[in-house]
Amino acid sequence: AIRIAREEGVKYVYSGNVPGDPDENTYCPSCGELLIRRWGFSIEKCNLTDENRCPRCGEPISIIGKCRESGGWARML
């Protein structure tokens, strides 16, 4: 399903509820940079600029809110 979604042009595809699967993370649709690392239902790491852009290529990332580190885990504000 993930492969088909990407082939059809869906930019932000990730598997859910599959802890440890690399496809549960969000990657930049332009350069493939890891943007949001998840473990199950938790966000472990946010790798976005303050303007919600990819830090590697500058691609604007369609996300609502900001990721902030909190006690070793990240959360969306």
NORZIPE-V23722 format. One record per helix or strand. SS is the DSSP state (a for helix, b for strand). FROM is the first residue (numbers start at 0). LEN is the number of residues. Records with the same first field share a line. If there is no record, write none. Layout:
BEGIN
SS->FROM-LEN / FROM-LEN
END
This chain:
BEGIN
a->1-6 / 21-3
b->25-2 / 33-6 / 41-5 / 47-1 / 52-2 / 59-1 / 66-4 / 72-4
END
